[in-house]
Amino acid sequence: VQLQASGGGLVQAGGSLRLSCAAPTTILSVFVSNDMGWYRQAPGKQRELVAVITSSGSTNYADSVKGRFTVSKNNSRRTVALQMNSLTPDDTAVYYCHTKRGQATYWGQGTLVTVSS
């Protein structure tokens, strides 16, 4: 079972992208009841948490993206989105969505975001 991430691409610095992550119906209860996170991994760096949205809709962001990124969730569509504005080359990475319940963990396949200067 895998989440489906999409929306990556090439954008110039200062531009915007919107990533989307869809959960299959087989893990609907996990999607609705647990935190959903967006991570990213830049070349040569460790994967880092970018944004989280809880089941109640609370959000948290890495300091590096606060004020520029917004995470949202649509339970009826089983999707979580990451709106990314004012992108910089430092945002270049593969972005992954993630959720878990207990020892079961689910990742998206990753979507590449490249920001040119």
MOFEN-V866513 format. One record per run of one state. SS is the DSSP state (a for helix, b for strand, c for the rest). FROM is the first residue (numbers start at 1). LEN is the number of residues. If there is no record, write none. Layout:
ss=SS from=FROM len=LEN
ss=SS from=FROM len=LEN
This chain:
ss=c from=1 len=2
ss=b from=3 len=4
ss=c from=7 len=2
ss=b from=9 len=4
ss=c from=13 len=4
ss=b from=17 len=6
ss=c from=23 len=2
ss=a from=25 len=9
ss=c from=34 len=2
ss=b from=36 len=6
ss=c from=42 len=6
ss=b from=48 len=6
ss=c from=54 len=5
ss=b from=59 len=3
ss=c from=62 len=7
ss=b from=69 len=6
ss=c from=75 len=4
ss=b from=79 len=6
ss=c from=85 len=4
ss=a from=89 len=3
ss=c from=92 len=1
ss=b from=93 len=9
ss=c from=102 len=2
ss=b from=104 len=5
ss=c from=109 len=2
ss=b from=111 len=6
ss=c from=117 len=1
